[in-house]
Structures are given as structure tokens and as C-alpha cells.
Amino acid sequence: MNRSQKIVSFAALPVAALAVAAAWAYRHPEIAPVELPGVASFDSDLLYLGEALAGIGACEVCHTSRGGAPYAGGLALPTPFGVVYSTNITPDAETGIGGWSEAAFRRAMRQGVDRKGRHLYPAFPYDHFTKATDEDIRAIYAYLITREPVDNTAPENELRFPFNIRALLAGWKLLFLETGEYQPDPGQNEEWNRGAYLAEGLGHCGACHSPRNIFGAVLRDSAYDGGEAEHWLAPALNEKSPAPIPWSQIQLVNYLFDGWDSDHGIAGGPMAPIVNHLYDQSEDDIFAIAAYFESRQRRPPNEAERQLVIDRAKSLDWVSEPGYLPDKTPEDPSVQNGMEVFRDQCSNCHKRGGGEQLPVSLALTSTVNASDPRNVIHIIFDGIRPTRGAMQRSMPGMGASILDRDIVDLVKFLRWHFTDLLPWDGVAEHVAEKRASW
């Protein structure tokens, strides 16, 4: 072989490699459409199980747009790479999963590939759903394809180049997707393993509550160290939890069922609709999930230790007396203004007294003890819409009634007064960002 031939052969290697890579990326064939079986084809127990499992996975939350029909898709899901719109998973033949066989549905859940052979973006958390059993996937399939079909085409995704090239997801999966059903831990009991199966799989709790790398994959070595969801901070669910009182199993049950616990507060933001779906689930499953996450917490306090934390928190609550000031008042003019804003706008509800209907002491909340102020700012702007299990608890939004500079000062005061932690950085920037998107 002469020199010219060697150069040509060497130059052909990258082309050949690209061809092989492209063939591998597009290796999934289209699965032919099928005529869907009717409701009568499925056992009622299977449909009931599918409904319950879809509730555990909160499928309706992501696959329903604002004001749209359930499961018809179109919800905008923000990611660091752009916006992904959820798909229609009703059994509509043209715009939904009508025509999908059970095998096609299982492939989507396990491998992140749709019926036509296209890679799905991991905003659909198949990296978690892959852990589900065949029986549970079949139950969810049966439930979804027996819903009312809705003709609704989701908007095109708005992803930056090169993230809009689906073939690249083949490489993402090669690096980060671990397929296969959940394998029980023989060192744990049945309840713990059931909770782990639901939380790690269909519940996909780590999708929000774990950090991700620059490619958007969950960092498995930092599972449940805290993450993000729709511009909210999803707090850590392990020993790094910012909650001053570590969560017990029954407290987690209270929160998951009702969205409220007296030692921790109320669910808000993206967690509220999740709780609303868990409200209908079996006690056995919720207690199992709670057992799993209790095991990941730091050492639980004994009753005396717990009471010390509660007493200190209550001592920081505002007193409903004219002219009252806390024992410690701020010297910083900004924080002092925040105290006055709190007295005028917040103290009527966030006050000392211990009544059953009063909010939890702010010093006990994960929001005030969190690593950044985003959740506090969201709540001040938007308020809290109560969950189904805590309808008597709500908070009006104040984004339209308080100036931004006063919100900044209020947030600084909350951190200064109710915790011993360092001040938050960038409060003004976070408030400005919230205002711009409000």
C-alpha cells in the first residue's frame, strides 16, 4: 500500500466509526401499531393496580398541561438544555399512545424508546421506571389505554443545539442508563424493600431530590443529596436534610399523605401535586416509602432532644402584643426593615401560641434552613395552595403587594432570625429572577 492509499484509508476510519455509531443509535426498529384491547379485556384488579401505580408515579402531574385534559400532555418541563413538552399518553390513535402494544409501552418504560424507535428524553424518567416489574408495567399500560382518548398534539420541544438531536441520547444511555428490575436487598425487611422499589422506580423520587451532572444524569453516588424541580430547590432526603428535626416514618407518612407535618410544615411548589396523588394510595405503600426514607435520615432524636429543638423554635415565634420586639433585634438596616415587614405582613399568622391551626414554627422548616432562598421567595410571591389532606392550611401570595426591596429584606430577616446559619447569598438576584418570570 502506497502513501496515498494509507492516507485515504486513515481518513476513512472516522467516517466508518460515525457510520457504526449512527447504526447503533438508530438500531431500535419501529413496533407495528396494534388494535387496542377494550376495558373488558382486562381484569378489574389489574386496572385498579394500574391506577394506583400511576398515582405513585404521579403520571398525570407531568402529562397534563395547565387546564388540559388528564394525560393529554403538553406540559412544559424546563431543563438546563431547554424545554421538553410532555407527550399525550391517552389512547388517541393519532396523537397519543393509541396503537401502542404492551411491548412498545414496556420498551419506552425500560429503554426510553418510543413505538417508532425514537429515543425519548430523560425528562421522562425511564432511568427510574426501568426498575419496575413486568406486572406493574402491564398494569399501568392497561390503565392508560383504557382512559378516554384525547386528540392533542404536544408542542415541539424547545431544546438548544446539539441537545435537539435525539441520536445523541444513545450515547447518554450508554453512559448513564442502568436497565433492569429492582433487586431486593436481602439485608432489609419486606416493607423497606417495597418502599425502595416504589421510591427508586415508579416514584422516581431521586429525579428531583438528587443532584445531576452536566449531562443531566442523576449522580448516583450523591443520591438524595438534594436537587431541583421547576426552579425550586428539592431538599435532601437523607442525612443531609435541612430539616432541624430528622424525619421519622410517621412524620413522612403525614407529609406524603396529607402534605403536612407539625414538626416540618406544609408541602408547596412541585411537591404539592405529588402529595395530592399520593393521598389516594394504600397505607401499606406510603408506610413502606416512609420506612425507606426514614432509614436514610441522620440519627433520630430522642423525645428530650426533639423537645429542645421545638422549644427553641417556638421561642423565636412572634408574640401577638402591640409593640413587641424579639429579644435580639438586627443592626443591619436591611434586616431591620425585613423585621418590620415581617411584623406588618407575616406575624398575624406566623406567631407564638401553639394553636392547632397555626403554621409550624418557621425555625423548623426546611425552606428557611435550606441552602438557598428560592423556596422562601416562591412562597412569598405565590403563597401556598393547600393540599387535599390539609385544606384548612393556606397562605396568600404577596408578590403583588410587597415591593421587591422589601421582599429581599424580609428574606434576609427570616434567615437571620429563625436560624443560626450563614446569610444566603444573592437574595436580591433571586428575587429579581422570580419577578421577571412572575
Solvent accessible surface area in square Angstrom, and as a share of the most:
residue,aa,sasa,rsa
1,M,154,0.69
2,N,88,0.45
3,R,189,0.69
4,S,73,0.47
5,Q,93,0.41
6,K,117,0.50
7,I,96,0.48
8,V,103,0.59
9,S,53,0.34
10,F,151,0.63
11,A,61,0.47
12,A,50,0.39
13,L,111,0.55
14,P,78,0.49
15,V,101,0.58
16,A,53,0.41
17,A,62,0.48
18,L,126,0.63
19,A,59,0.45
20,V,104,0.60
21,A,54,0.42
22,A,48,0.37
23,A,66,0.51
24,W,93,0.33
25,A,7,0.06
26,Y,149,0.57
27,R,115,0.42
28,H,27,0.12
29,P,94,0.59
30,E,100,0.45
31,I,43,0.22
32,A,70,0.54
33,P,86,0.54
34,V,64,0.37
35,E,168,0.75
36,L,43,0.22
37,P,51,0.32
38,G,45,0.43
39,V,84,0.48
40,A,108,0.84
41,S,71,0.46
42,F,22,0.09
43,D,92,0.48
44,S,84,0.54
45,D,107,0.55
46,L,22,0.11
47,L,26,0.13
48,Y,161,0.61
49,L,51,0.25
50,G,0,0.00
51,E,91,0.41
52,A,30,0.23
53,L,2,0.01
54,A,2,0.02
55,G,7,0.07
56,I,6,0.03
57,G,4,0.04
58,A,4,0.03
59,C,22,0.13
60,E,52,0.23
61,V,30,0.18
62,C,48,0.29
63,H,19,0.08
64,T,26,0.15
65,S,30,0.19
66,R,195,0.71
67,G,92,0.89
68,G,33,0.32
69,A,38,0.30
70,P,73,0.46
71,Y,17,0.07
72,A,3,0.02
73,G,1,0.01
74,G,14,0.14
75,L,13,0.06
76,A,48,0.37
77,L,26,0.13
78,P,55,0.35
79,T,42,0.24
80,P,104,0.65
81,F,38,0.16
82,G,14,0.14
83,V,38,0.22
84,V,15,0.09
85,Y,36,0.14
86,S,8,0.05
87,T,73,0.43
88,N,7,0.03
89,I,19,0.10
90,T,1,0.00
91,P,16,0.10
92,D,22,0.11
93,A,78,0.61
94,E,153,0.69
95,T,35,0.20
96,G,16,0.15
97,I,9,0.04
98,G,8,0.08
99,G,11,0.10
100,W,33,0.12
101,S,18,0.11
102,E,42,0.19
103,A,54,0.42
104,A,0,0.00
105,F,13,0.05
106,R,63,0.23
107,R,24,0.09
108,A,5,0.04
109,M,9,0.04
110,R,38,0.14
111,Q,70,0.31
112,G,0,0.00
113,V,0,0.00
114,D,8,0.04
115,R,30,0.11
116,K,117,0.50
117,G,11,0.10
118,R,125,0.46
119,H,5,0.02
120,L,28,0.14
121,Y,26,0.10
122,P,28,0.17
123,A,37,0.29
124,F,50,0.21
125,P,17,0.10
126,Y,0,0.00
127,D,24,0.12
128,H,15,0.07
129,F,12,0.05
130,T,0,0.00
131,K,53,0.23
132,A,0,0.00
133,T,46,0.26
134,D,67,0.34
135,E,112,0.50
136,D,11,0.06
137,I,0,0.00
138,R,98,0.36
139,A,0,0.00
140,I,3,0.02
141,Y,8,0.03
142,A,0,0.00
143,Y,21,0.08
144,L,4,0.02
145,I,8,0.04
146,T,21,0.12
147,R,78,0.28
148,E,137,0.61
149,P,69,0.43
150,V,38,0.22
151,D,116,0.60
152,N,49,0.25
153,T,108,0.63
154,A,24,0.18
155,P,69,0.43
156,E,151,0.68
157,N,45,0.23
158,E,101,0.45
159,L,23,0.11
160,R,134,0.49
161,F,156,0.65
162,P,49,0.31
163,F,77,0.32
164,N,80,0.41
165,I,70,0.35
166,R,72,0.26
167,A,20,0.15
168,L,98,0.49
169,L,15,0.08
170,A,3,0.02
171,G,32,0.31
172,W,24,0.08
173,K,20,0.09
174,L,129,0.64
175,L,123,0.61
176,F,37,0.15
177,L,27,0.13
178,E,106,0.47
179,T,83,0.48
180,G,35,0.34
181,E,69,0.31
182,Y,43,0.16
183,Q,134,0.59
184,P,87,0.55
185,D,57,0.29
186,P,136,0.86
187,G,68,0.65
188,Q,78,0.35
189,N,98,0.50
190,E,151,0.68
191,E,72,0.32
192,W,40,0.14
193,N,18,0.09
194,R,82,0.30
195,G,0,0.00
196,A,2,0.01
197,Y,17,0.06
198,L,0,0.00
199,A,0,0.00
200,E,37,0.17
201,G,0,0.00
202,L,3,0.02
203,G,15,0.14
204,H,34,0.15
205,C,32,0.19
206,G,4,0.03
207,A,13,0.10
208,C,50,0.30
209,H,25,0.11
210,S,3,0.02
211,P,38,0.24
212,R,94,0.34
213,N,42,0.21
214,I,143,0.73
215,F,113,0.47
216,G,12,0.12
217,A,3,0.02
218,V,25,0.14
219,L,69,0.34
220,R,118,0.43
221,D,151,0.78
222,S,31,0.20
223,A,28,0.22
224,Y,3,0.01
225,D,40,0.21
226,G,14,0.13
227,G,8,0.08
228,E,106,0.47
229,A,17,0.13
230,E,75,0.34
231,H,113,0.51
232,W,37,0.13
233,L,27,0.13
234,A,7,0.06
235,P,40,0.25
236,A,8,0.06
237,L,32,0.16
238,N,7,0.04
239,E,94,0.42
240,K,123,0.52
241,S,8,0.05
242,P,31,0.20
243,A,0,0.00
244,P,39,0.25
245,I,3,0.02
246,P,12,0.07
247,W,26,0.09
248,S,33,0.21
249,Q,41,0.18
250,I,95,0.48
251,Q,20,0.09
252,L,13,0.06
253,V,8,0.05
254,N,55,0.28
255,Y,39,0.15
256,L,18,0.09
257,F,32,0.13
258,D,49,0.25
259,G,0,0.00
260,W,41,0.14
261,D,4,0.02
262,S,72,0.46
263,D,6,0.03
264,H,12,0.05
265,G,3,0.03
266,I,41,0.21
267,A,0,0.00
268,G,17,0.16
269,G,30,0.29
270,P,28,0.17
271,M,48,0.21
272,A,14,0.11
273,P,48,0.30
274,I,48,0.24
275,V,1,0.00
276,N,40,0.20
277,H,45,0.20
278,L,10,0.05
279,Y,88,0.33
280,D,92,0.48
281,Q,20,0.09
282,S,58,0.37
283,E,115,0.51
284,D,116,0.60
285,D,22,0.11
286,I,0,0.00
287,F,62,0.26
288,A,1,0.01
289,I,9,0.05
290,A,0,0.00
291,A,14,0.11
292,Y,7,0.03
293,F,10,0.04
294,E,64,0.29
295,S,67,0.43
296,R,70,0.26
297,Q,22,0.10
298,R,79,0.29
299,R,167,0.61
300,P,85,0.54
301,P,37,0.23
302,N,84,0.43
303,E,109,0.49
304,A,70,0.54
305,E,59,0.26
306,R,64,0.23
307,Q,71,0.32
308,L,129,0.64
309,V,51,0.29
310,I,14,0.07
311,D,71,0.37
312,R,107,0.39
313,A,2,0.02
314,K,89,0.38
315,S,64,0.41
316,L,35,0.17
317,D,12,0.06
318,W,11,0.04
319,V,27,0.16
320,S,77,0.49
321,E,107,0.48
322,P,141,0.89
323,G,76,0.73
324,Y,44,0.17
325,L,92,0.46
326,P,11,0.07
327,D,158,0.82
328,K,114,0.48
329,T,57,0.33
330,P,8,0.05
331,E,169,0.76
332,D,74,0.38
333,P,107,0.67
334,S,30,0.19
335,V,14,0.08
336,Q,77,0.34
337,N,45,0.23
338,G,0,0.00
339,M,8,0.03
340,E,65,0.29
341,V,15,0.09
342,F,1,0.01
343,R,101,0.37
344,D,96,0.50
345,Q,90,0.40
346,C,14,0.08
347,S,13,0.08
348,N,118,0.60
349,C,70,0.42
350,H,37,0.16
351,K,60,0.25
352,R,101,0.37
353,G,65,0.62
354,G,55,0.53
355,G,40,0.38
356,E,138,0.62
357,Q,114,0.51
358,L,40,0.20
359,P,51,0.32
360,V,17,0.10
361,S,14,0.09
362,L,25,0.12
363,A,7,0.05
364,L,7,0.03
365,T,13,0.08
366,S,25,0.16
367,T,33,0.19
368,V,2,0.01
369,N,21,0.11
370,A,3,0.02
371,S,93,0.60
372,D,28,0.15
373,P,1,0.00
374,R,42,0.16
375,N,13,0.07
376,V,9,0.05
377,I,3,0.02
378,H,21,0.09
379,I,26,0.13
380,I,7,0.04
381,F,1,0.01
382,D,71,0.37
383,G,9,0.09
384,I,22,0.11
385,R,211,0.77
386,P,36,0.22
387,T,1,0.00
388,R,106,0.39
389,G,26,0.25
390,A,1,0.01
391,M,130,0.58
392,Q,110,0.49
393,R,20,0.07
394,S,78,0.50
395,M,43,0.19
396,P,102,0.64
397,G,39,0.38
398,M,20,0.09
399,G,2,0.02
400,A,93,0.72
401,S,84,0.54
402,I,11,0.05
403,L,100,0.50
404,D,46,0.24
405,R,167,0.61
406,D,31,0.16
407,I,0,0.00
408,V,17,0.10
409,D,19,0.10
410,L,1,0.00
411,V,0,0.00
412,K,77,0.32
413,F,0,0.00
414,L,11,0.05
415,R,18,0.07
416,W,76,0.27
417,H,12,0.05
418,F,4,0.02
419,T,9,0.05
420,D,119,0.62
421,L,87,0.43
422,L,147,0.73
423,P,106,0.67
424,W,20,0.07
425,D,128,0.66
426,G,32,0.31
427,V,5,0.03
428,A,54,0.42
429,E,116,0.52
430,H,48,0.21
431,V,2,0.01
432,A,58,0.45
433,E,111,0.50
434,K,24,0.10
435,R,75,0.27
436,A,92,0.72
437,S,93,0.60
438,W,132,0.46
